[in-house]
Amino acid sequence: MKVPLEILIYIFTLATRSRGSAVSWMLYQQRSMPWFEKQLYEKVLLSDEDEASLFVQCLRRRQLCEEFAETVIKAISLSGDINVVTIMDILSLCKGIKNLSLRPQNDFLEDEVAPLLQLLDTLPLKVLSHQIGVPFTSSLISNVTLFAKITHLEVDDPNMLRDVQMSCFPQLTHLSLWGSSYKSGTNIPSLVKNILANATLEVIIFRVEQHQQFADFLNIHELNDPRIVLATSRIYLWDDLGRSCMLFWELAEEKAKSPNPNHNNHRCFTRSALTNGVRDFMGIERVPEDHLDYEIVRANVIGEDGRVRTAYFGNAPGSSIFTEESDDDMDTDEDYSDDDIDEDETQDGTEE
């Protein structure tokens, strides 16, 4: 039986695991090129300035480049040392993006945020995950409509949601917050209760380093809503072809919909669950599963050069250690409590 070429190409597309393989199949014959070209460009992962600049150059050399970028590219991840100018250039070209992960190494300046939001407002965004170092204030949000369309949102500054009314997010179903970003004075119980009052919300994810401590905190304050899911911090993965761009949200939704907590009184998933999900998309060997009590521990380390660095390491054997530059100020304790709750009662605060 002769199998139609379209079916063969579809099968090969599903079996393709890397960008290099997709490029190879593009050269198979002219009829196969559109299939694999779409696979290359539909979901794009750019992790440094050189790569991003070449991407823009490649797009601009095409005929009808703006039409191609708008109609084909639907999800994009921008991270590493990509310059703000390059980011704005890419977002100006790719006007059909529905899923954006924006995590540049260099923070945006305050006067760059308003133009960024105005540009994002022109996109049909549904999923936004950002880490830009500048909080979105009520005045900034009030000048755009994009947050009224967002269904999945991850922010690195939970204080934004303390100062912004949840009514600004009428379609929000999935929300992810950095638990490690909370500082003293933030009224977390009230913040969480305010968020949970949003009728459309299906999942709220806390990305925390001190997993069990935060779980204890939730239990003390009777914040046992099944929509709350704890997840690992500091890991953001897409596979080579971007097929896993929604995996983080899907894992959290699966836990939120489970009838019972999977770890003590709360729901959570491990770092390895996310890592192995991405590895499955790439067709490579899985890593050993982490225990549910696995945590990333943070500590300030003074090097031989006298510089203070923040080290992150797992509490499981064989966990990798990675460091980043830290401010000299050592007073960065986390405080999850309300102002009127006794310190002994809440068991909060984390020493680095």
Beta strands, then each sheet from edge to edge (+ up, - down):
strand 1: 43-46
strand 2: 75-80
strand 3: 99-104
strand 4: 127-130
strand 5: 152-155
strand 6: 174-178
strand 7: 203-208
strand 8: 228-232
strand 9: 267-268
strand 10: 296-302
strand 11: 308-314
strand 12: 321-325
sheet 1: 1+ 2+ 3+ 4+ 5+ 6+ 7+ 8+ 9+
sheet 2: 10+ 11- 12+
end
